[in-house]
């Protein structure tokens, strides 16, 4: 054990003792609840065993010997958490979550997943590199957001699964059975006042325990490496790796806003209004989870925890080396088409020629990408409307169907460009530097 690791373990041992102790109390409470409710004895025993495990870990940490993640496990996790494998793995997990939602939404399964996440997090905090990343004062809220997001997602899926079960039995959804009504004053205002006081107390305690991550005054001559945007913009900054700035910085945010505004006018499904359901809104459910969790939350987490110097990709346990230079060999589709496939030089543009001739030369050079974009946006919607999305086209009508199809295809351009970048080092389908236009 190196001197640096020994110092780190000595510093985090009290914190880990408290962390594992809280996890033990949580599992003791779950065990007591399962026993009092008269549920299966195995559940109470399982939570009791988990509580004892966390209690042992808390004792080891209190004695100054906090347990650590095995080195082979950290190496394997860093190897698996590459940019491509992380994204594809998240998509595969989402594909598994949908058909297995009834089993995964069960409280015992959710509690087991929470215990596994807490155990992995506690063991990882003993690693100095991991702790230096997640324990930064400005990263602590994002770590809390991950757990809160997981809980909120589970709660929504659990309610939707319960409603689907009730409606399959010709019963009303749970929301339809709510009959209690309260007045805004004093009932609702009192609850909001209490919530305001508790939140203020939490923020005051937070500010006392965690120092604000203030750095030296801004110096235009010194640029931080890496230079990161606020966490809520880190998703867009991460997407800049795969798409041009005009598309990620302007088109994508506008499409998100306009798309959300257009949902009430595009939605023709009368079911699922006012209550949670998945069975009655399967396509909407999958599209929402993919767009929100995979294309928005995941890039934020990658930009926060896995991007280091020079915006290089690092594992959670991999030291950040500011002297290491990432080698990138990105090419455009026109370079691949003319150079690798046809073994011909890339067509050049005569800057002295007339405007119409220069335009023709640019189109000829970027012909593969132009054809791909035209087929993608002009041919796919009618093709899908006659095959997989025929029922949606008939229900929505021509105008609403085309708007919906184009919005979905624009959303899918992000994962498509990510896959092309990882698999073929292809950064642009159409590259027109003469007009500062890349796609």
Secondary structure, DSSP 8 states (H G I E B T S, - for coil): --HHHHHHHHHHHHHHHHHHHHHHHHHHHHHHHHHHTT--HHHHHHHHHHHHHHHHHHHHHHTT------HHHHHHHHHH--HHHHHHHHHHHHHHHHHTHHHHTSHHHHHHHHHHHHHHHHHHTTSHHHHHHHTSHHHHHHHHHHHHHHHHHHHHHHHHHHHHHHHHTT---GGGG------IIIIIHHHHHHHHHHHHHHHHHHHHHS-----S---TT---SS----GGGHHHHHHTTTS-HHIIIIIHHHHHHHHHHHHHHH----SSSSS--STT-HHHHHHHHIIIIIIIIHHHHHHHHTB-GGG-B--TTS---TT-------EEHHHIIIIIIS--------TTS-HHHHHHHHHHHTHHHHHHHHIIIIIHHHHHHHTTTHHHHHHH-HHHHHHHHHHHHHHHHHHHHHHHHHHH-EEESSEEGGGTEE-
